[in-house]
């Protein structure tokens, strides 16, 4: 039997039983669509978060009170007992880190911004040193950043996000307009580049003021984060981190046997954490999808066994007319493989549609990966072939005389 003829007969058989074929594919469709949905959303989230992490650059190191990840409540309580990272710590790092290309600090809060009759209550208020826009790769699309003098003298100037301009400042040049941040007036000197949304939340609803002005207004009773840029040349990241650790340990009066009372992290730390979380999540989803595919494969096998029983006389006629055993085997294998392949195609389309629907609904990032589409098609086809072997073997093993005697 020619391959083209085998494909034609398989398609005719599937088309003749459209509803049964579709119901047979539910398991495969659920398995493939769940994998595609999760992989698409996971890849989108990974790319988005990685890009946000990389905005600080691969050479950026952070010093903070608490690490970025902890496993138990006891660890959290232990970290909470640490001393806050203060403005004096930032000054010590600024003066003592000879390997650092640049040093900055940041503290954040949530508060209200008022301009005329317009106001917000949930804006991200950032206290920045004058070096932070460059360290965080925050492009200033209009106006300028802070100057060192403005930072040192707690000048009331502000850089604002795109949402503040679009929703509050209105038409016209936003530069020079006076806004009130937490009740204190600041003059807008710059506008940051729009960042879009993440998980449905805007990334542009923020105001940055000089850190010294922030501390005068909000007090110095909370911890901050110090940023150190190791630069592209000179000392290695390890040397910079060792120097930062030595400075902070000296500030904390820690002995050689004492543990660090602070956390030092780099972009690689964040990426490793993200990779572990996504890999574990992907493993769980893959296990669930595998169960769906196995169930779908068993359903395909049972339906194909039913098809063999229904078409016993047809098989007998073909064998009587000269069809060989391998021809019957090939026909049923192709039929089960096509059945599963169609389920894979439907599952891929449904999975991508679901992922994009979630993106449109809550702005969760998504990215379709070609490898996931190819892998899903391969796996779904392989499931059909594997679970179609027994029905195909049973059909090919039928005695033509017995088959011809079978009742219609």
Buried (B, 14 or more C-beta within 10 A) or exposed (E): BEEEEBBEBBBEBBEEBEEEBBEBBBBBBBBBBBBBBBBBBBBBBBBBBBEEBBBBBEBBBBBBBBBEBBEEEEEEEEBEEBEBBBBEBBEBBBEBBEBBBBBBBBBBBEBBBBBEEEEBEEBBBBBBBBBBBBBBEBBBEBBEBBBEEBBEEBBBBBBBBBBBBEBBBEEEEBBEBEBBBBEBEBEBBBBBEBBEEBEEEBBBBBBBBBBBBBBBBBEBEBBBBBBBBBBEEEBEBEEBBBBBBEBBBEBBEBEEEEEEBBBBBBBEBBBEBBEEBBEEBBEEBBEBBBEBBBBBBEBBBEBBBBBBEEBBBBBBBBBEEEBEEEBBBBBBBBBBBBBBBBBBBBBBBBBBEBBBEBBEEEBBBBBBBEEBBEBBBEBBBBBBBBBBBBBBBBBBEBEBEEBBEBEE
